């Protein structure tokens, strides 16, 4: 059954803080199962923690899966959402629609198996199985519970032709390739550098850059093994090994591979990559920061200190049609699909 009281499509009515803040900024959300008229309740089957959040939790607890699981349960139980207090990030979910409010505009029906394309940092979430099926050692988290989507949430029905785990991995980062394609299309055959090109968002961004008209595509990875996998996928003209946290080494590696770049895409989940990305980018170029580990003050002040005339864009994870576009890239590019399936 649905509530009859007025709700806000942004989810403000679920915020329990004293101050008026949006759900993402809230300390705690109302997780009651009863819906407001424009909401949708989803029976959750899997969470996908974002890479920065999982890396932080894993590092904090020395890889002890039991402790990682306990902290995730504590965060969700305390805040009513999966919102890592250190990284400020969360992830996304897969589940089945179990109730739709009469005023919902999301186009979902009871029984639809969906991926929510909004962050867990703003999604009311209740875990009911204590995450007993999860060993705490992977980003994908089997889960039984429920979540609530707001009037302005975004969700996509999971395609029948792809495994759910694969769809979840793609949809978790589907904003990156769509934004990369949009930016690359503004240049004439640009050189594009993707830092973290062997990862999920990075490999999709390499494929998107090529499809959008890049003249040269360079993938940057930190290790030889990852470089070999990326070379085997055939997504880049050049694959270079460099520590993205070392700005001079990154600049020189990119220059040797054919840079600087007109478009640089940052897809790594470690802090300290801002200066190198700026140095690897040509004057008048664009840097897309698609990582929750980015310090945007470091990026802004770093560019100022280097007298770098570059445009800097924050990838917000949403571009119209982003989920369908990412799925098209996966289906049409054996290299991308191979990398994703290898990670699973």
C-alpha positions, 0 to 999 in steps of 0.5 A: 500500500502507498502513503497518501501524503505529499512526497518530493521526487528527489526523496527529501521526504525520506531525509531524517536529518534536522537540516534540509539536505538532499538524500545523498548528503543526509546522515540518515534516511527513512527506510520504511517499506511503505511507499509514497505515491511516486516511489518504487520498492525493489527486492534486492538480490545483489549490491555492487560496491563501488571500487573506491569504497571497497578498496578502502574497506578492504585496506582498512581491515587488511583483507579480512572479509568478516570485518568488511562485511560487518562494517558494511552492515553497520554503515547500512544499519546506521545510515539507512543507505550504503554510504561509505563515510571515508570515500563518500561513495557507495555503489549500486544494486540489482533486484526485482520490483515488488511494488510500484506507487500509483504516481511513479514515472519510472516506467517499471512494473512489478516483476521487472528485474532491474539495475538501479542506476543511482548511487546507494549513497542516496537510496534507502536500503534495508539488509535482511539476511546479514549478508550471509552469502557474502565473504566480504572479499569482492565488490559484488555482494549477494543480498536479501533486502529491499530498497526504495527508488524515488520519483527522480531515480533512474533504473534499467531493466536487465537484458535477458541476453546477458548474465545478471552479474555481467549486466551489473558490472557494466551498469555500475560504470555506464556513465563513463563511456557515454560522457567520454563519447560526448567529449571526444566528439567535440574534437577532430580525431583527438588523441585520447588517454584513459588512465586506468584503461584496464578497468571496468570504466576504463575499458568501456571508455577506450571503446567509446573513444574509438567509436566517437572518432578518436584518432589515437587511443592510449591506455595507461595501466599500473602493472605488466599483467594488466597491460598484457590483458589490455593489449590482448583486448585490442582496445588501444593503439598504445598501452603504457605502464605508469604510476598515475600518482607520479605526475612526471612519469605519467606525462613522459609515458603519455608523451612517448606513446603519442601524447599529450592528449586532447582528452584525458579520462581518469578512471582509477580508484586511487587518490593523487592522480590529478596532477599527472592527468593535467600534465598529460593533457594538451593546452585546450584539452579536456580532463574527465575525472570519473573517479570517486578518489579524485580531490577536486580541490587538488585538480583545480589548484593543481591546474592553476599552479601549472598554468594549464589551460585545460577544461576539467569535467566531473563525471556525474555518472548520468548521461541520457541513454548511458545504460543502453549505450554501454550495453551496445559497447559490450555486445559489439566489442569482444575485447571489452566483453572479455575483460569484463568476464575475466574480472567476474 
